[in-house]
């Protein structure tokens, strides 16, 4: 086996065992002081650097078990399937429902994001608008941005609603009413309704509604995306043969009666 392959196996086995590692740790394993040597091995194996801790930690692409938001943490070291902190920040802002303030996004990513947001704004890779003297960052796409701003404007009223509308403190009567109404809907309507209720609840809404209605959280997320995307195919609620009868048919019947008489 060549020394190159041996070096690759050393790095791979170390990261498989310990999940993550620093340059110094990998240099020690390879018995080298060369940073380029380590990076050459990592590049060949396809790696990710942490977006927290200033990108100090490394792992291999197949090791992280990303959650539904695309994040993975090991020993409080954070990685993202989107890449480094700048790339992750841009992706989260672009895909957000109602934009993010620096504080809101920082709580989700578990790191400070003021500087990445400012850097992205300077490069026109995100947009921003002031709400109550706080900058909220939005997608650079005009259509997405308008939707995000509309939802952000309604967030204050939703926040007040959420204080009351928590699954954990639902009255039994309200739970029963929600479940009863849900049972009257067809499959598509159930998905959309569950998505709407999840959106009202905000973070963690999918799980809470899933627990209440016995639905898969992925189905709820799909319904929410359909609602927010505005691409729902409406269907006629009137049954075939229902509604007002055509005037010509009514006239024909009247003419027939007149001839008989």
Secondary structure, DSSP 8 states (H G I E B T S, - for coil): --HHHHHHHHHHHHHHHHS-EEHHHHHHHHT---HHHHHHHHHHH-EEE-SSGGG-EEEETTT----TTSEEEETTEEEETT-SHHHHHHHHHHH-SS-B-HHHHHHHHTS--HHHHHHHHHTTSSEEEEETTEEEEE-SSHHHHHHHHHHHHTHHHHHHHHHH--GGG--HHHHHHHHHHHHTS-HHHHHHHHHHHHHHH-TTHHHHHHHHHT--HHHHHHHHHHHHHT-------S-TT-SS--HHHHHHHHHHHHHH-
